[in-house]
Each structure stands twice: as structure tokens, then as C-alpha cells.
Amino acid sequence: MPTTLRFRRYSNTSLSTITGADGELIIDETNKTLTVHDGSTAGGSRLATESFALSHGGSNVASILPSYTGNVGASNILLTNHAGLHTQSSTESTFTANLQNDVTGFYVEDSGSAAVYAATNIVIETNSAGSNGSNNWIFNIDGSLQFPDSTRQLTGFKGYATDNTARTLAQAAYNAANADLTLLSNELTSNDQFIATINASQNTLISSAYSTANAAVANTVTLFGIEATQNTNITNATNLAQAAFNYANSIPIIDSVARTTANSAQANTIVIQGVDVSQNSNIALLQGAMTSANANIAAALAQANAAFVQANIAATIIPQNPQSSNYVLVSSDAGKHLYYTNGSAVSLYIPWTANTTFANGTSIIIVSHTSSNVTVTPNVGVTMYLAGNTTSASRNVTTYGMATLLMTAANTWYINGTGVY
């Protein structure tokens, strides 16, 4: 009858507290393995099983596996889960097809160079193909690089130097163009600002004055009976002066064209100066008449400017119609303000247009500088709306209130302001 050899067995937890005899084998039932004891170590030393070795493949198993020197004979070594092959040498690692490093393999040195050896071309293959269907980068044995699109590069890329030179020239041209544009823009702006200072109304007055002067010249010519030749020369001079005047008004900057016109006028003046003494006498009389006419024109311009200033001042003043009792609007109140200073309540009536005529757009201001209300009441046949309200009714302007009345159509008025209800 066969003999069965059985060893003591415990769970891993229980076994960890047991110290076996020297050389004793005790079974670890939890891990399904043997533990070897030395008489002093609790739990003993556990032997690795195949499943244990596989489950600890990602950790350092140098204490479990023996060390090897020389060649490892294997047809295939598979590394998974980001594992790697490492050398403990401090100088280099080599993976080659032979010891001479002259066929296919890798050579990596800690502080030196890294090299790839191949008897033929070296191919780097990407995960996915490019647009042409290829995904290989090939370093050919002739030293060229073949791209995935099958093109080859035999020399280093030299495009940047030429490209940078072109960029520099283009930038210089761009900067110069910007400088020219800035200068031109400043000149145009300066001219525009100068032209803008010319007052249109002043130009109209000057043109009118010049026309008056021309009329005076014509009258003077007729008065003194200057002969046809003199009249022709004077007319030519007048026309040239008019052309120079118009050109000076249209272009403030005197250019070569203006100088040409001035030279032409000077030439005609020399012709006029060639007239004999009797003609010069008549011209002197004409110049005296023009001087007098110019003085009259200057005086007229001064009076016109003074009237213009006064008109501007008057346009900013709203005439006042003071009131302190009941009052009915009249047509002359248009454009005025009614100023109330009464101490008790008063009424302001808006008459029917059949009795008092007001033009559409008539505006009247009401100022209640009082201690009581001013009641604005539309007479029979007249409607008055508070702005924003569709009901026609009488409205009160309270103490120190201010309101504006505006007639938009016959017998239709609107009222609005502060302190109006």
C-alpha cells in the first residue's frame, strides 16, 4: 500500500505567526505554495508560483530571478504593459544582430552617441498612412531621406535664408510706403483744415462786394467816356483780376498756375501803362473812383457784419410778456414766454383760431414764478393734450413750474414741461 507524505498546512494569516523547524516545509493554503523554514523566521520563505511571477511582471523581480551573463537564447522576448529592457552597465546598451555592430541593431551609450545600424534602408513606420496612402519614412543607404509622399531630400533645406531676405526687403518697402502715406495724409489734413477756416458767408459777401465794384467800374468808364481801346484793355485787366480772385478762393495754396495768371496780369498791366498821358489821366480818375467805391464797400461790409452780430444776439433772446392775472393768448405771443408773478391762482385761455390766428408750429413758453398755479384752459373748439396722454383737458402749471405750448394743427395744441399735471 503506497505511503502518502503530508505536510503541515495553514492559511497565510495563520502561517505568518508560525516558525517552523530548520528545513521544514509548511504549505500556505491561501497562496497554494510551499514555505521553507529556518527555525527562526516566522512564516518562513514562500516559494513563487507561476501565477505569482506573472502577476508581478511589472515590478522588479531581480530578487526572484537569477542573474545571467553571456547570451540569452530565445526566439522571441515579449514585453507588455509598458515594460522595458534595461542594462545595469553604466556605459552602454547594445542590441545588434552580431557583435561587430555592422548589420542591423541599436547602439546606445550613456554619455556618447546613439546609433542605428542596418545592412539596408532604415524604415520608420507611423501608425496611420498619409494622404497618398503611405506611412513610411525611409532613410536610404545612399544618405537620402524619402518622405511618405515618395519625394526625396538629398541636401539640407536652404529656403529660409532667401525667404528671410525677401521678407526684410518687403518690410522695408512696406515701412517706406507707410511713411509716404503718413506725410501725404498730414499735408492733405493741413490743407483741409486751412480751407475749412474760410467762412462761406464771408465769401458770399466778398463776391457781392466785388460785383458791386465791377458795376462801379463800368459806370465810371461810361461817365468818363474812355475810348474803345482803353475800355478793351481795362476789361481784359478786370477779367484777369476776377480769374485770379476766383482761383485764390478755390485753392488757398498759390501754385505755379496762380503765378502764371499773375504774370499774365502783369503783362497786361505793362500794356496799359503804355497808354499815352491823356489816357493815364483818365485811368487816374478811374482809380480814384475805384478807391472811393472800395471805401464805400468796406463801410457797407462793416455795417452788414454789425447787423449780423446783432441778429445773432437777438436770435438767442426769447421776448417776455409779464402777466399776473387771467389772460387770453394773442397771435403776438408766438415765440415769447409768459412770465407769471401773481400771488393767487390765475387762468390762461387758448382761443379758437377763428378768433385769433396762429400758424402751425407756434411755440409759447409759460413760466410760473408764483406761489399758486397757472391753469391753462383750451376754449370751446380747441383741444390740448398733455404729452403722452390722449385726453384733452385743462392743465395746471405748479409753483415755479415751466411748460411749453406747441400748436401742431388748427385748434390742436400740446403742452409739456416740469411741474405740469
Sequence and secondary structure as in RCSB ss.txt:
>XXXX:A:sequence
MPTTLRFRRYSNTSLSTITGADGELIIDETNKTLTVHDGSTAGGSRLATESFALSHGGSNVASILPSYTGNVGAS
NILLTNHAGLHTQSSTESTFTANLQNDVTGFYVEDSGSAAVYAATNIVIETNSAGSNGSNNWIFNIDGSLQFPDS
TRQLTGFKGYATDNTARTLAQAAYNAANADLTLLSNELTSNDQFIATINASQNTLISSAYSTANAAVANTVTLFG
IEATQNTNITNATNLAQAAFNYANSIPIIDSVARTTANSAQANTIVIQGVDVSQNSNIALLQGAMTSANANIAAA
LAQANAAFVQANIAATIIPQNPQSSNYVLVSSDAGKHLYYTNGSAVSLYIPWTANTTFANGTSIIIVSHTSSNVT
VTPNVGVTMYLAGNTTSASRNVTTYGMATLLMTAANTWYINGTGVY
>XXXX:A:secstr
       EEE HHHHTT    TT EEEETTTTEEEE  SSSTT EE   HHHHHHTTTS  TTTS    S    S
     TT       SSEEEEESSTTS SSEEEEESSS EEEE SS EEEE SS  TTS  EEEE TTS EE TTS
 EE S   HHHHHHHHHHHHHHHHHHHHHHHHHHHHHHHHHHHHHHTS HHHHHHHHHHHHHHHHHHHHHHHHHT
  HHHHHHHHHHHHHHHHHHHHHHH SS  HHHHHHHHHHHHHHHHHHTS HHHHHHHHHHHHHHHHHHHHHHHH
HHHHHHHHHHHHHHHT   EEEE S EE  GGGTT EEEE  SS EEEEE  TTTS   TT EEEEEE SSS EE
EEE TT EEEETT   B  EEEEEEEEEEEEEEETTEEEEEEEEE 
